[in-house]
Every structure is written in C-alpha cells, then in structure tokens.
Amino acid sequence: MVMNSRIKAEIKEWRDALIVALALALFIQTFFIQAFKIPSGSMIPAFEVGDRIFVNKFLYSSRVPFINLKLPIPSFREPKRGDIIVFVSPEDPKKDFVKRLIAVSGETVEIRQGKIYINGKTIDANPSISSIYYLNAGGYGKEGQQVKVPEGCYYTLGDNSGNSRDSRYWGFVPKKNFIGKAVILYWPLNRMRMIR
C-alpha cells in the first residue's frame, strides 16, 4: 500500500513537471523563438534546402498568434535592409517564406543590370545584397521599372534570384505578415552559425 502511494506520487510529480515543461515550450515558441525548416533553394547560398533555423519572433513585434493581436509592447528594433526574415506569404496564408529584406516603406527599388538600386543609388555597403546578381522578373522587378514600397510594407528578395518567388512577383510584404528574423542556423551541425 505504501509502495502504491509512492508510485502514484512519483507519477503525479512527473506529470506535473511535463505539463509545466510543455506549457513553457509552447509559450517560448509562440512569443519568442521558433524553429523553421528551409523548404526550397530560394535562399542559396545563405541556406541550403533542409537547413533548420531559429527565428526571433520578439525582435520586430509581439503579436498573439491566431488572432493577430499586437501586444502593447514596443519592438526592440525596426526591420532593416539585409535582414533575413520569415513571414506569412502574401499569396498563400498557409505558407511561410524566408527572404532577405531589400527595401523599407517609402523607398524606391529598381533592379538594373543585376544590381539593386534604392532611391536611385546602388547598394554597395551591404555585401549580403551587393554580391548577388538579381534577375529582372515579374510585375515588380521589370527592367527599367522603379517601384515604391508602400507605407507599412517591405520589399524582399531571395538570394537565389533565378529560383525565388519573391517581391518581384507578388509585390510587398505588410509588416503584419512578419513572423520574425532568422538568427541561428542550427542544422546541419557542420554549418551551425549566427545569421547576420
């Protein structure tokens, strides 16, 4: 009888610890950091197909999932050019995309001879953007076309320009679609690194 009550107490202790651990893990994934798997080659060479990354969900915004309610907590910082971001696809809300942020609200973007021009000036100071040859494509990236990024929106491109469905095709990403900023490539282990 004593043995039976000891086993019951131990089971209850393990159950309670497991419930707390699961609740804590769900809270952290919901509001702070989430793991994502790279599904396509659109971000090569930054990411390979199958790479796994952690995304900081709290850096840009603090939203309650499913109801899209913004908490009254300010962002730590605004998204900036060169950030690799994860966001809900503007075309299909069931998909999440990983792309590089190229231009912010109010800026004019042009792809000319493989280079990105913001407000008429080429981006040379950011090697993560300037080292890539971008192809003209889609309705928002034609040769000679300048597009202005609307208020509250961003222009994003994949690093693998020939194999990326991005802002050139569907336009702009509203900030409300942002999930977060990619911060760590954690798998495969031999390529583990902080993402800059």
PAMAR-810970 format. One line per 5 residues: number of its first residue (from 0); their letters; for each residue x, y, z of N, C-alpha, C, O, CB. Coordinates in steps of 0.05 Angstrom, whole numbers, plus 32768, in hexadecimal, padded with zeros to 4 digits. Each point is the difference from the previous one (the first is absolute). Last residue first. Glycine has a CB too. Layout:
<recs>
NUM	a	X:Y:Z:X:Y:Z:X:Y:Z:X:Y:Z:X:Y:Z ~ ...;
</recs>
This chain:
<recs>
195	rimrm	81DB:82DF:7CE3:8004:801D:8000:7FF1:800D:7FE9:8001:8018:7FFD:802C:7FE2:8018 ~ 7FD3:7FA6:802C:7FF9:800C:7FE6:8002:801E:8002:7FF4:800C:8011:7FEE:7FCD:7FE4 ~ 8053:7FD2:803F:7FEE:8016:8004:7FFB:800C:7FE4:8012:8001:7FEF:7FFF:8009:8041 ~ 8008:7F8E:7FD6:800B:801B:8002:7FEB:8014:8007:7FE8:7FFA:7FFD:803C:7FFA:7FE2 ~ 7FF5:7F9C:7FFF:7FF4:8010:8015:800E:801B:8002:8018:8002:8001:7FDB:7FD4:8018;
190	rnlpw	801E:7FDB:7FAD:7FFC:801B:7FF6:7FF3:8012:8014:7FF7:8016:7FF9:8005:7FD7:7FDA ~ 8017:7FB6:803E:8019:800A:7FF4:7FFE:801C:7FF4:8014:800D:7FF9:7FF8:7FC4:7FFE ~ 7FA7:7FFF:802E:8013:800A:8015:801A:800B:7FF4:800B:8013:800B:7FE2:7FCB:8013 ~ 7FB5:8026:7FAA:8012:7FEC:800B:8016:800C:8012:8007:8017:7FFE:7FF0:7FCD:7FDA ~ 7FC8:804A:8040:8003:7FE5:7FF5:8003:8003:7FE2:7FF2:800F:7FF3:7FF2:7FDC:8031;
185	yliva	8013:8061:8016:8008:7FEC:8014:8003:7FE4:7FF4:8009:7FEE:800E:7FE0:802E:8014 ~ 8015:8055:7FCB:7FFE:7FE8:7FF0:800A:7FEA:8012:8018:7FFF:8007:7FEE:8019:7FCB ~ 7FD0:804A:804C:8014:7FEB:8003:7FF9:7FEA:7FEC:7FEA:7FF6:7FFE:801D:8014:8033 ~ 7FC8:804A:7FCF:8016:8007:8011:8016:7FEA:8002:8017:8006:8003:7FCA:8016:8016 ~ 7FC2:8012:7FAD:8011:7FE8:8002:8019:8008:8010:800E:8013:7FF9:7FE1:7FD9:7FDB;
180	kgifn	7FB3:8047:8038:801A:8002:7FF2:800F:7FE6:8005:8001:7FF6:8017:8000:803C:7FEF ~ 7F8E:7FDB:7FF8:8018:8007:800E:8019:8001:7FEF:7FFF:7FFC:7FE8:7FEC:7FF1:8041 ~ 7FB3:8011:7FC0:8002:7FED:8016:8019:8007:8011:7FFE:8000:8018:7FEB:7FDC:7FCD ~ 7FD5:8062:7FD3:801A:7FF7:800B:7FFD:7FEC:8017:7FEF:8004:8012:8024:8029:7FE1 ~ 7FA6:8004:7FDC:8007:7FE5:7FF7:801A:7FF5:800C:8005:7FE8:7FFF:7FE2:8021:7FD7;
175	kkpvf	7FF8:8052:8036:7FEF:7FEE:800F:8005:7FE2:7FF9:7FF9:7FEF:800F:7FE5:8036:7FF4 ~ 804C:8023:7FCD:800D:7FFA:801A:7FF0:7FEC:8010:800B:7FF1:800F:800B:803C:7FF1 ~ 7FE2:7FD2:7F95:7FF7:8011:8016:800E:7FF7:801A:8004:7FE9:8004:7FCF:801F:7FE5 ~ 8052:7FEC:7FB2:7FF8:7FF1:8018:7FF7:8014:8015:8010:8011:8009:8011:7FCA:7FEC ~ 7FDE:802A:7F98:800C:8009:8019:7FF6:7FEE:8018:7FEA:7FF5:7FFE:8019:803A:7FF0;
170	gwyrs	7FFE:7FB3:7FA7:8000:801B:800B:800C:8002:801C:8017:7FF8:8004:7FC1:8010:7FE2 ~ 8020:7FAB:7FD9:7FE7:8006:800F:8001:801B:800E:7FED:8006:800F:800D:7FC9:7FF6 ~ 8050:8013:7FC0:7FE7:7FF4:7FF5:7FE7:8009:800E:7FEC:8007:7FF3:8030:7FD2:8001 ~ 803C:8043:8026:7FFF:8006:7FE3:7FE6:7FF6:7FF4:7FF6:800C:7FED:803C:7FF1:8011 ~ 7FE6:7FF0:805E:7FF2:801A:7FFB:8000:8008:7FE2:7FEE:800F:7FF9:8020:7FFF:8035;
165	drsng	8003:7F8C:7FDD:8004:8014:8014:7FF1:801A:7FF9:7FED:7FFF:7FF0:803F:7FED:801C ~ 7FF7:7FA9:7FDA:7FE7:800F:7FFC:7FFF:8014:8017:7FFD:7FF9:8017:7FEA:7FE0:7FD2 ~ 8070:7FF3:7FE9:7FF2:800B:8017:7FE7:800E:7FF8:8000:8012:7FEF:802B:7FF3:8028 ~ 8027:7FD5:7FB8:7FEF:7FEA:800B:7FF1:800A:8019:7FFE:7FF2:8014:8022:7FEB:7FDA ~ 8021:8058:7FE1:7FF4:7FF1:7FEA:7FEC:7FEB:8009:7FF2:7FF4:7FF0:8037:8013:7FF7;
160	sndgl	8009:802F:8058:7FEE:8010:7FF0:7FF2:7FF1:7FEA:7FE9:8005:7FFA:8034:8021:8010 ~ 800E:7FC7:8055:8003:7FF1:7FE7:7FEC:800B:7FEC:7FEA:7FF4:7FFC:8025:7FE2:801D ~ 7FF0:8050:803B:801C:8002:7FF8:8005:7FF1:7FE6:8012:8008:7FF0:7FFC:7FFC:8040 ~ 7F91:8028:7FE8:8010:7FE9:8006:801D:8003:7FF6:8004:800D:7FEC:7FD3:7FD6:8012 ~ 7FE5:8070:8020:800A:7FEF:7FEA:800E:7FE8:800B:800C:8000:8016:7FF9:8028:7FCC;
155	tyycg	7FB1:8031:803B:8013:7FEB:8007:8007:7FF0:7FE7:7FF1:7FFE:7FED:7FFB:7FFF:8041 ~ 7FE3:8064:7FFD:8007:7FF2:7FE7:8015:7FEC:8007:8015:8006:800B:7FE0:8023:7FD8 ~ 7FB9:800A:805B:801C:7FFB:7FFB:8003:7FF1:7FE6:7FED:7FF2:7FF7:801D:800D:803A ~ 7FA9:8045:800E:8007:7FE8:7FF0:801E:7FFF:7FFB:800E:8013:8005:7FC4:7FEE:7FE6 ~ 7FF9:8047:8040:7FFA:7FE8:800F:8007:7FE6:7FF2:7FF8:7FEA:8008:7FE4:802F:800D;
150	epvkv	8018:8038:7FAB:8002:8003:801D:7FF9:7FE6:800E:7FEC:7FF3:7FF9:800A:803F:8004 ~ 802C:7FC5:7F9E:7FEB:800E:800F:8006:8001:801E:8010:7FF0:800A:7FD0:8002:7FD2 ~ 8067:800A:7FD0:7FF6:7FEF:8015:7FEB:8010:8011:8007:8015:800B:8025:7FD0:7FF7 ~ 7FF2:8026:7F93:8001:800D:801A:7FF2:7FEE:8015:7FEA:7FF6:7FFB:8016:8038:7FF0 ~ 8036:7FC1:7FB1:7FE8:7FFB:8010:8003:800D:801C:8016:7FFE:800C:7FE0:7FD7:7FDB;
145	qqgek	8033:802C:7FAC:8005:8009:801C:7FE6:7FFC:800F:7FEB:800A:7FF7:8039:8017:7FFC ~ 800A:7FB6:7FAB:7FE9:8007:8011:8008:8007:801D:8010:7FF2:800C:7FD4:7FEF:7FD8 ~ 8054:7FFE:7FCF:7FF9:801C:7FFE:7FE9:8009:8012:7FF8:8017:7FFF:8019:7FE6:7FD3 ~ 7FF3:7F9D:801E:8016:8011:7FF7:7FF6:801D:7FFD:7FEC:8005:7FF3:802B:7FD4:7FF6 ~ 7FB1:7FE9:805A:8007:8002:7FE3:8017:8013:7FFC:8005:8012:800F:7FCB:7FE4:7FE5;
140	gygga	7FFC:7FE9:805E:801D:7FFF:7FFD:8009:8001:7FE3:8015:7FF5:7FF9:7FED:7FF1:8031 ~ 7FA3:8011:7FFB:800C:8014:8012:801F:8000:7FFE:800D:800A:8012:7FCC:7FF1:800D ~ 7FEB:7FC8:7FB2:7FF3:8019:7FFC:800C:8017:8011:7FF9:8017:7FFC:7FDF:7FD0:7FF9 ~ 8063:7FC0:7FE9:7FE6:8006:800D:7FF6:801C:7FFB:800B:800F:7FF0:8002:7FD1:8032 ~ 805C:8013:7FD4:7FEA:7FEC:7FFC:7FE7:800B:800D:8001:8013:8010:8020:7FC7:7FEF;
135	nlyyi	8054:8033:7FF3:7FE6:800E:7FFC:7FEB:7FEB:7FFA:8003:7FEF:7FF0:8014:803B:7FFF ~ 8042:7FBF:804C:7FF4:8000:7FE6:7FE7:8011:8000:7FF1:8001:8013:8021:7FD1:7FE5 ~ 804D:8030:8045:7FE3:7FFE:8000:7FF5:8001:7FE4:8008:8012:7FF0:7FF6:8002:803E ~ 8063:7FD4:8008:7FF5:800A:7FE6:7FE2:7FFA:8000:7FF8:7FE9:7FFF:8035:800F:7FE8 ~ 8019:8017:8070:7FED:7FEF:7FF2:7FF8:800E:7FE6:7FFC:8018:7FFF:7FF3:7FD3:802C;
130	ssisp	8048:803B:801B:800F:7FEA:7FF4:7FEF:7FEE:7FEF:800A:7FED:7FF4:8015:8015:8033 ~ 7FC0:804A:800E:800F:8009:7FE8:8010:7FEA:7FF2:8007:8002:7FE9:7FFD:802A:802D ~ 7FC8:7FC5:803C:7FEF:8007:7FEA:8010:8006:7FE7:7FFA:7FF7:7FEA:7FE5:801C:8036 ~ 804C:7FD7:8030:7FEC:7FEA:7FFE:7FEC:8006:7FEA:7FF3:7FED:7FF6:8012:8009:803B ~ 803F:804A:7FE7:8009:7FEA:7FEF:7FEC:7FE9:7FFD:8001:7FF2:7FED:802D:801B:8021;
125	nadit	7FCA:805F:8006:7FF6:7FE7:800C:8007:7FE9:7FEE:7FF2:7FFA:7FED:7FE8:801F:8029 ~ 803C:8042:7FD3:8009:7FFD:801B:7FF7:7FE6:800E:800A:7FF9:8015:7FF6:8038:7FEE ~ 7FE7:7FF0:7FA4:801B:7FF5:8000:8009:7FFA:801C:8012:7FEF:8004:7FF8:802A:7FD3 ~ 7F9B:8000:7FEB:8007:7FF7:801B:801B:7FF2:7FFF:8002:7FE9:7FF9:7FCD:8011:8014 ~ 8008:8058:7FB1:8006:7FE3:8003:8007:7FFA:801D:800B:8011:800E:8004:7FED:7FC2;
120	kgniy	7FAE:8053:800F:801C:7FFA:8007:8004:7FE2:8004:7FEF:7FF3:800D:8016:803B:8008 ~ 7FA5:7FFF:7FD8:8012:8008:7FEB:801E:7FFA:8005:8010:8004:7FEF:7FD0:801E:8007 ~ 7FD7:7FC6:8047:7FFE:801D:7FFC:8016:8009:7FEC:800B:8016:8003:7FE2:7FF0:802B ~ 8029:7F9F:7FE0:7FEC:800B:8013:8001:801E:7FFD:8015:800C:8004:7FF0:7FCC:801D ~ 801B:7FCB:7FA4:8002:801D:8004:7FE9:8009:8012:7FE9:7FFA:7FFB:802D:800C:7FD8;
115	ikgqr	8023:7F9A:800E:7FE9:800C:800D:8006:801E:8004:8015:8007:800A:7FDE:7FCD:800D ~ 8035:7FE4:7F9A:8004:800E:801A:7FE6:800C:800A:7FED:8005:7FF1:8042:8006:8001 ~ 7FDC:7FC7:7FB8:8007:7FED:8016:8004:800D:801B:8003:7FF2:8014:8011:7FF3:7FCA ~ 7FD3:804E:7FD3:8018:7FF1:7FF9:800A:7FEF:8018:8017:7FFF:8006:7FF5:8025:7FDA ~ 7FA8:8010:8042:800C:8009:7FE7:801B:7FF2:7FFC:8012:8002:8011:7FD7:802B:7FF3;
110	ievte	7FB7:7FDE:803B:8014:7FEB:7FFA:800B:8008:7FE4:7FF2:7FFF:7FEC:7FF7:7FDC:8031 ~ 7FE4:8061:8035:8003:7FF9:7FE4:8016:7FEB:7FFE:8014:8001:800D:7FDD:802E:7FE4 ~ 7FCB:800C:805C:8011:7FEA:7FF9:8001:7FFC:7FE2:7FEC:8002:7FF2:800A:7FE7:803A ~ 7FF0:8065:8027:7FFB:7FF7:7FE5:8015:7FEB:7FF9:8018:8004:8005:7FD5:8029:7FEE ~ 7FE5:7FF3:8071:8017:7FFE:7FEE:7FF7:7FF7:7FE4:7FEC:7FF2:7FFD:8033:8004:802A;
105	gsvai	7FA5:8011:8027:8008:801A:7FF5:8017:8000:7FED:8005:8013:7FF2:7FEA:7FFF:8037 ~ 8008:7F9D:801C:7FEA:8013:7FF9:800C:801B:7FF6:8012:800B:800C:7FD0:7FDF:8016 ~ 8064:7FC9:7FD6:7FEC:8006:8014:7FEC:8014:7FF6:8004:800B:7FEA:801D:7FEB:803A ~ 8027:7FB9:7FAF:7FF8:801D:8002:7FE9:8003:8014:7FF0:7FED:8004:801E:801B:7FCC ~ 8023:7FA4:8026:800F:8011:7FED:7FF9:801D:8004:8012:8011:8000:7FEF:7FCA:7FE0;
100	lrkvf	7FFD:7FBF:8056:7FF3:8019:7FFE:8012:8013:7FF0:8017:8004:8006:7FD1:7FF5:8026 ~ 8011:7F99:7FCB:8011:8016:800A:7FF1:801B:7FFC:7FF5:8005:7FEB:8036:7FE1:800B ~ 7FA7:7FB5:801C:800C:8011:7FEB:8011:8016:800E:7FFF:8003:8018:7FDA:7FF4:7FC8 ~ 7FDF:7FAE:802F:8019:800B:800B:800E:800F:7FE9:8006:7FF5:7FEB:7FFF:7FE4:8037 ~ 7F8E:8004:7FF6:8017:8005:7FEE:8017:800A:8010:7FFD:800D:8015:7FE4:7FFD:7FC5;
95	dkkpd	7FBD:7FBA:8035:8013:8013:800B:8017:8002:7FED:8009:7FEC:7FF5:7FE9:800A:803B ~ 7FA0:7FEA:7FC4:801C:7FFC:7FFC:8010:8016:800E:7FF8:8017:8001:7FFF:7FD3:7FD3 ~ 7FA9:8012:8027:8007:7FE6:800D:801E:7FFB:7FFE:800B:7FED:800B:7FC8:8001:7FEA ~ 7FFE:805F:7FE4:8004:8002:801D:8007:7FE6:800E:8006:8001:8018:7FDA:8025:7FE6 ~ 8030:8002:7F9C:7FF4:7FE8:800D:8005:8000:801E:8016:7FFA:8008:7FF0:7FEC:7FCD;
90	epsvf	8015:8065:7FF3:7FF0:7FF1:7FED:7FF0:7FE9:800D:7FE9:7FFB:7FF9:8038:8011:7FE4 ~ 801F:802B:8052:7FEA:8012:7FF8:7FED:7FF2:7FED:7FE9:8008:7FFD:8035:801F:8009 ~ 801F:7FA7:8047:7FFF:8006:7FE3:7FE9:8013:7FFA:7FE9:7FFA:8009:802C:7FDA:7FEC ~ 801D:802A:806A:7FEA:7FF1:7FF3:7FFE:800A:7FE3:8000:8018:7FFB:7FE7:7FE3:8032 ~ 8079:8007:8005:7FE6:800E:8000:7FEB:7FEE:7FF3:8006:7FED:7FF1:8011:8040:800D;
85	viidg	8058:7FE3:8025:7FEC:7FEC:7FFB:7FE5:800D:8002:7FFB:800F:8013:8023:7FCB:7FFF ~ 804C:804E:7FD8:7FE7:7FFF:800F:7FEF:7FE9:7FF8:8002:7FF6:7FE9:8000:803C:801C ~ 8066:7FFF:7FFA:7FF2:7FE9:7FF4:7FE7:7FFC:8012:8003:7FFB:8018:8028:7FEF:7FD5 ~ 800F:8074:8000:7FF6:7FEC:8013:7FF3:7FE9:7FF0:7FF3:8005:7FEC:8005:801F:8037 ~ 8029:802C:7FB2:8013:7FEA:8003:7FF7:7FEB:8014:800A:7FEA:8000:8019:8036:7FF6;
80	rkper	7FB6:8043:8012:800A:7FF4:7FE7:8016:7FEB:8007:8012:8005:8010:7FE4:8026:7FD7 ~ 7FC4:7FE6:8067:8012:8011:7FF0:800A:7FF0:7FE8:8000:7FE7:7FFF:800D:8033:802A ~ 7F9F:7FEE:802B:800E:7FF0:7FEC:8012:8012:7FEF:7FF9:8017:7FFA:7FE1:7FC8:8005 ~ 8013:8042:8065:7FF2:7FFD:7FE6:800F:7FEE:7FED:8019:7FFE:8002:7FD4:8030:8004 ~ 8016:7FC9:8068:800B:8010:7FEA:7FEF:7FFB:7FE7:7FF2:7FEC:7FFD:803C:8012:8016;
75	fspip	7FB5:7FE6:8042:801B:8007:8008:800E:8010:7FEB:8010:8012:8006:7FF2:7FC4:8015 ~ 7F93:8030:7FF4:8014:7FEF:7FF3:801C:8008:800B:8004:8017:8008:7FDF:7FE4:7FCE ~ 7FC7:8016:806A:800D:800A:7FE8:8014:7FEC:7FF4:800A:7FEE:800E:7FF1:8040:8004 ~ 7FA7:7FBF:8022:801D:8000:8006:800E:8009:7FE7:7FFB:7FF6:7FEB:8000:7FE4:8037 ~ 7FA2:800E:7FF2:800A:801C:8004:801D:8001:8009:8006:800E:8014:7FCB:7FFF:7FF7;
70	lklni	8003:7FA6:7FB3:8002:8006:801C:800A:801D:8003:800F:8009:7FEF:7FF9:7FC6:801D ~ 7FBF:8006:7FA1:801A:800B:8008:7FFF:8007:801D:7FEF:800F:8009:8019:8003:7FC8 ~ 7FBF:7FA3:7FF3:7FFE:8017:8012:801B:8009:8009:8010:7FEF:8009:7FC3:8001:8007 ~ 8009:7FC2:7FB6:8010:8016:7FF5:7FFD:801A:8010:8001:8016:7FF5:7FFA:7FD5:7FDF ~ 7FE2:7FB7:8035:7FEE:8017:8000:800E:8019:7FF6:7FF3:8015:7FFD:7FF2:7FD6:8028;
65	fpvrs	804C:7FC2:7FDB:7FE5:7FF8:7FF9:7FEC:8018:7FFF:7FEF:8001:7FEE:801B:7FD2:8026 ~ 8051:803B:8025:7FFA:7FEF:7FE9:7FE2:7FFA:7FFE:7FF2:8002:8013:803C:7FEA:7FF0 ~ 8000:806C:8028:7FF4:7FE7:800A:7FF8:7FF0:7FE7:7FF1:800A:7FEF:7FFE:800C:803C ~ 8064:8033:7FDA:7FE5:7FFB:7FF8:7FF6:7FE6:800C:800F:7FED:8003:7FF8:802D:7FD3 ~ 804D:8030:8028:7FF5:7FEC:8013:7FE2:7FFD:7FFB:7FF0:800F:8009:8033:7FFD:801A;
60	sylfk	803E:8017:7FA4:7FE4:8004:8009:7FF9:7FEB:8014:800D:7FEB:8002:7FE7:8029:7FD2 ~ 8065:7FF6:8006:7FF1:8014:7FF1:7FE5:8006:800B:7FF6:8017:7FFE:8022:7FDA:7FDA ~ 8021:7FCE:8054:8011:8017:7FF9:7FF0:8016:7FF2:8003:8018:8008:8023:7FC8:7FF3 ~ 7FBC:7FC6:8022:7FFB:8016:8012:800E:801A:7FF8:7FF9:8015:8009:8001:7FCA:801B ~ 800D:7FC6:7FB5:7FE6:800B:7FFA:7FFA:801A:8010:7FEC:800E:7FFA:8005:7FC3:7FFD;
55	nvfir	8066:7FF3:7FE0:7FF9:8011:8017:7FE6:800E:7FFA:7FFF:8011:7FEE:8031:7FF6:801E ~ 7FF8:7F98:7FCD:7FF6:801B:7FFA:7FF8:800E:8019:7FF1:7FF6:8010:8000:7FFA:7FC3 ~ 8051:7FB7:8008:7FF0:800C:8015:7FF9:801C:7FF8:8011:800F:7FF6:8004:7FD4:802D ~ 8002:7FC5:7F9A:8007:801A:800C:7FEE:8006:8018:7FEA:7FF7:8001:8027:8019:7FD2 ~ 8016:7F9E:7FE1:7FED:8007:8015:800A:8019:800F:8017:8002:8006:7FDB:7FCD:8000;
50	dgvef	8019:7FFB:7F92:800C:800E:8017:7FEA:8006:8014:7FE9:8004:7FF9:803C:8010:7FEA ~ 7FC8:7FC6:7FC6:8001:7FEF:8017:800E:800C:8018:7FFF:7FF5:8016:8001:7FE6:7FCB ~ 8019:804A:7FC1:7FE7:7FF2:8004:8003:7FED:8018:8014:7FF1:8001:7FE0:8012:7FCE ~ 804D:8050:8033:7FFB:7FEA:7FEE:7FE5:7FF3:8006:7FF5:8005:8016:803D:7FF2:7FE7 ~ 7FF7:8073:8013:7FF5:7FE7:800B:7FFD:7FEB:7FEA:7FFA:8007:7FE9:7FEE:8013:803B;
45	apims	8047:8036:7FC9:7FFC:8004:801D:7FF7:7FE7:800D:800A:7FF8:8015:7FEB:8038:7FE3 ~ 801B:7FDF:7FA6:8012:7FF1:8011:7FFC:8003:801E:800D:7FF2:800F:8013:8011:7FCC ~ 7F8F:7FF3:7FF9:801C:7FF8:7FFC:8010:8018:7FF7:7FF6:800E:7FEE:7FFC:7FC2:8005 ~ 7FAD:802B:8020:8013:8011:8010:801C:7FF5:7FFE:8011:8009:8010:7FCA:8002:800E ~ 7FD8:7FCC:7FB5:7FFE:801C:7FFA:8014:8012:800F:8005:8017:7FF9:7FCB:7FE1:7FFE;
40	gspik	8019:7FA3:8003:801B:800B:7FFB:8000:801E:7FFB:8013:800A:7FF5:7FF9:7FCA:7FF8 ~ 7FAD:7FF2:8055:8007:8002:7FE3:801C:800D:7FFE:800D:8007:8014:7FC2:7FFE:7FDF ~ 8003:7FE8:8063:7FF4:7FED:7FEE:8009:8001:7FE3:7FFC:7FED:7FF0:7FDD:8016:802D ~ 804A:800F:804E:8001:800D:7FE6:7FF6:7FED:7FEB:800C:7FEA:7FFC:801C:8033:8013 ~ 7FBB:7FE8:805B:8010:7FF1:7FEE:7FFF:800D:7FE4:7FEA:8009:7FF8:800D:7FCC:8022;
35	faqif	7FFD:804F:8053:7FF5:7FFD:7FE5:8013:7FF0:7FF0:8018:8000:8004:7FD0:802C:7FFF ~ 7FFF:7FF4:806D:8010:7FF2:7FEC:7FF2:7FFE:7FE5:7FE7:7FFC:8000:802F:7FEA:8025 ~ 7FE2:8067:802E:7FF4:7FE9:7FF3:8013:7FF4:7FEB:800F:800F:7FF4:7FC3:8005:8014 ~ 8020:8038:8053:8011:7FF4:7FEC:7FF3:7FE7:7FF5:7FF3:7FF1:800F:8036:8021:8008 ~ 7FA5:8032:8021:801D:8008:8000:8010:7FF3:7FE9:800B:800F:7FF0:7FF1:7FF6:8040;
30	ftqif	7FA1:7FEF:7FE7:8006:801D:8002:801E:8007:7FFC:8006:8017:7FFA:7FD5:7FEB:8025 ~ 7FFD:7FA3:7FD8:7FEB:8012:7FF7:8009:801D:8000:7FFA:800F:7FED:7FE5:7FD2:8026 ~ 8059:7FD8:800E:7FFD:7FFE:7FE3:7FEB:8014:7FF6:8004:800B:7FEA:8008:7FC5:8018 ~ 8001:802B:805B:8019:800A:7FF4:7FFD:7FFF:7FE1:8007:8014:7FF3:8014:7FDC:8034 ~ 7F9E:7FEB:800B:8002:801E:8005:8018:800B:7FF2:7FFE:8015:7FF2:7FEB:7FE6:803A;
25	lalal	800E:7FA8:7FD4:7FEB:800C:7FEF:8001:801E:8002:7FFE:800E:7FEC:7FE5:7FC9:8019 ~ 8055:7FF8:8035:8009:7FFE:7FE5:7FEC:800D:7FEC:8009:800D:7FED:800F:7FC8:8020 ~ 7FCF:8026:804E:8016:8013:7FFC:800B:7FFF:7FE4:8005:8015:7FF4:8007:7FE5:803C ~ 7FB2:7FC8:7FE7:7FF4:801B:8000:8016:8015:7FFC:7FFC:8013:7FF1:7FDF:7FDE:802E ~ 8040:7FB6:7FEB:7FF2:8003:7FE7:7FF4:801C:7FFE:8001:800D:7FEA:7FF5:7FC2:8015;
20	avila	8034:8019:8052:8014:8002:7FEA:7FF2:8004:7FE5:800A:8011:7FF0:8014:7FD1:802A ~ 7FAB:8010:8031:800D:801A:8002:8014:8003:7FEA:8002:8016:7FF4:7FF8:7FE9:803E ~ 7FDC:7FAE:7FD4:7FED:8014:7FF8:800C:801C:8001:7FFC:8010:7FEE:7FDF:7FD3:8024 ~ 8059:7FD5:800D:7FFC:7FFE:7FE3:7FED:8016:7FF7:8005:800C:7FEB:8005:7FC2:8016 ~ 8002:8027:805B:8019:800B:7FF4:7FFE:8000:7FE2:8008:8014:7FF3:8013:7FDB:8034;
15	drwek	7F9F:7FE8:8009:8000:801D:8004:8018:800D:7FF4:7FFE:8016:7FF4:7FE9:7FE2:8036 ~ 8015:7FAA:7FD3:7FEB:800B:7FF0:8000:801F:8002:7FFE:800E:7FEC:7FE6:7FC8:8019 ~ 8056:7FF9:8033:8009:8000:7FE5:7FEC:800D:7FED:8007:800F:7FEE:8013:7FC7:801C ~ 7FCC:801F:8050:8016:8013:7FFE:800B:8002:7FE4:8005:8016:7FF6:8007:7FE0:803A ~ 7FB2:7FC9:7FE3:7FF5:801B:8000:8016:8015:7FFE:7FFC:8014:7FF2:7FDE:7FDB:802B;
10	ieaki	8041:7FB8:7FEA:7FF3:8004:7FE7:7FF4:801C:7FFE:8003:800E:7FEC:7FF3:7FC1:8011 ~ 802E:8017:8055:8015:8004:7FEC:7FF5:8005:7FE5:800A:8011:7FF1:8014:7FD2:802A ~ 7FA7:8007:802A:800B:801B:8005:8016:8006:7FEC:8002:8017:7FF6:7FF4:7FE5:803B ~ 7FE4:7FAE:7FCD:7FEC:8014:7FF8:800B:801C:8003:7FFC:8011:7FEF:7FDF:7FD0:801D ~ 8059:7FD9:8015:8000:7FFF:7FE3:7FED:8015:7FF5:8006:800E:7FED:8006:7FC1:8014;
5	rsnmv	7FF4:8024:805C:801A:800C:7FF7:8001:8002:7FE2:8009:8014:7FF5:800E:7FDB:8034 ~ 7FA1:7FE4:7FFE:7FFD:801D:8003:8019:800F:7FF8:7FFF:8016:7FF6:7FE0:7FE2:802F ~ 8024:7FA9:7FDA:7FED:8009:7FED:7FFC:801E:8001:7FFF:800E:7FEB:7FEA:7FC6:8018 ~ 804C:8001:803E:800E:8000:7FE6:7FED:800B:7FEB:8009:8010:7FEF:8013:7FC8:801F ~ 7FC1:801A:8047:8012:8016:8001:800E:8003:7FE5:8004:8016:7FF6:8003:7FE4:803B;
0	m	7FC2:7FBC:7FD8:7FF0:8018:8000:8011:8019:8000:7FFA:8013:7FF2:7FE3:7FD4:8026;
</recs>
